[in-house]
Amino acid sequence: MQTCFKTRTVQKALESLLSTTFEDLRELRSLLMQNREENSMLASRFEESEQKHSIELEKSHSENLTMRKKLEEMQSKQNDYERDIGEQTSLLANHLQSMRLSSEQYEQVVYQDIRLREALQDSINTKEEQLLKAEIKISQKDFQIQEAQQKCSQLTDELHHVNDLLQAAQNEITERTNTVTSLQVTVSKLELEKRSLKEMVKKLEEEYANSMTHYEEALHTLKSKTADSLLELILMVSESNELVKCFEQTEVNLKMSLIKTELEIESVKGREKDLSQRITELKNEELAKSHQLNELSTLIENYKIENDKLKIEVKNGAKAFKELEEAYKTLDTTLMQTLQKHEELKENLASLQMRCKEQETTLAMENIKAAEQTAYVDKLVKKVEGLENEEVKLRAKLQETKKQAEFKNTKVEALESQLQERLRLVEELEDKVRINDSEKEEIQNSARENLELVARKDAENAQLTERLQLAEAERMAAVKRNDEIRAELLYAMEQQQQEMDKLLRLKDRELEGLRSNLATQQNDSEKNAKRTEKKIAESGTQIEKLIKQLKECTQEKRELSKQLNMKTQRMNKLEKENVQKANILQENTETLASLREELDNLRQNKKELDEKVSAQEMELQKLKKIEQEFESFRHQVIENSPPASTQLPVEIETFVQQTPKSPLLSQKLNHLNLLKTPQNTPKGILKRPGSECKRRRVLLVSPARSPTPPPRAETADYDVIDLDSEPEPQSRPITPKIRRTPLVGGRMPLQTRNSNLRKTPGSHTKGPADVKRREEISTEGASWFDSDPIFGLTTEN
């Protein structure tokens, strides 16, 4: 009952909470709708105010632009008037300067003509001197070429001496070839001896074969090289014998002559280089002279053309002079009138200048005021732009608040759906309700802040409108001032135009006076022109003379160039001959050096072969000694060896590992069957005094009963013996004690101890030997079978 009562109370409390939450949500919805409507109204009002403000700003900008354009037009007009005055004054000054410059240029042309004549005479004199110097240099070069020819003849004589040396070297080479043939004969003898030794030792055969192959290859290469070198030398000698005669001198004199020839060749090469450089310098000088002549010819042609032009200009000047005389008469009449008017205009100019200065001061003041107004307008524009930026920011904030409100509306709708769906989760709903309360408070606070911001913006807009009205009033006042200034400027411009007309009249009178001065100057210029014509005629005759002299110089230059070409061709031929002779000398020296190197190599090879032959002879002597010792030892062994019936074999394993003499014996040794002696011997045999069973054990050998024995690899031990090395001293003697029979009792292992061995009384010598006695004997002296490895007899060839 208590639980049911608790659940009912909880349900009622939850229902009351849900009802209150729903009511609060409805109230929030209504408030949000109201806030949205208010925000939309505020936004519309704000947009309208912005549009009005933008329209007013555009109007103010357009008016400012029109004012600025008008001011610029006024300033441009003033500048145009000032430019016209300056241009007219500059035209008059330029005209006067041009007249002065024309007279000065005419005088300069005459002075330049005189200078050119002097320069041409100087250049002609210098060229004549240069031609004389060139002829002297050419004669010097001819003398040097003759000296070079003499030295070349000396070099040919020295080349003959070199060819004689080559013949002597050829004779030495023939002698050395004879020595090589003798060496070949000795080598053939050595080959025969080595072939006889090959049958005894395989190792010596291999070494000897390798050495012989290397030696034969070296001989073949040496033969081919010597044959080629001999053929080349024979060809060189056959060519040189046609040109050279035999002169005998010692090797010391030849070396000294070679050194001298090399030094002289180097000196000749240096002189040839100097001559080639001088020739190139002369060629360059000739080219420069030809260029100068071409330039002079072009200058002469240009002067002729200029003379023609001057004549035409003199004729035109005479015609113009007549016209100026007529104008001079008219100008004299007007000069007096212009002088009177000029004095009056000076007085008017002084008064006008004073007025202009006053107007300029007033204009400067007005320009300063206009600049201040423009600066003030710019400040206002900047403020308006700042306010526009603030409005943009506020709009962005309003849009963000709208987005937040919409986002919160979506949240409220989601909460309603969650409340309907999740009635069971009461605790979660209570938390969400609390969250909604906090959000509601935040929304209310944000709405209040937005309202405050809107009120502030309205106040700022009102202030801006007041400022704009003040700016418009100031603008209207400035427009009125500009109109007044414009009227004053127009009046001043009319007065200035009248004054300018007066000034132009005065300047026309001045021009007439200047024309009279020009007439006098033209008379003087005609006189000068006649003088210049006479001088030009004289210069023409002189130029013709110079042209004739130039033609003669060109002919002489061509002849000199032909002579130079002939001499250069001779020099080139001599250079080629010198180069060929130097190449022949180098080839001869190279062949001599190569032949000497080959001879040195042959001597070294001969020494090496002699050393090898001596070493091989020593080895052969050692082998002969060893063979003699072995034969003597073998003879002693054969003489002193006991009968085969008393000898027992070595251990079977070591005996099998040795290479057998025949395959059947190897099979028998690989498959031995040791048969023990019978345990029970018959009494009749034991009663005999000298039976063999009492003396030794019998080993009966029989082949294996298996029909096909398995294959077995035969191993063979090979020992390498160093023939040059002396045998080391051993503890036991090299040769065994021949008089003692070999004992094998210590070597054979006792497989089975025979307990039935009986000894006859009193017969110690006839019975089998004791084991102890045999072991003592084996330790005393080595068996003669152990001496086989010393002589290399463990393996059979």
Summary of the structure (lengths in Angstrom):
residues: 797
radius of gyration: 71.0
end to end distance: 127.2
largest distance: 202.0
contacts: 1959
relative contact order: 0.08
helix: 84%
strand: 0%
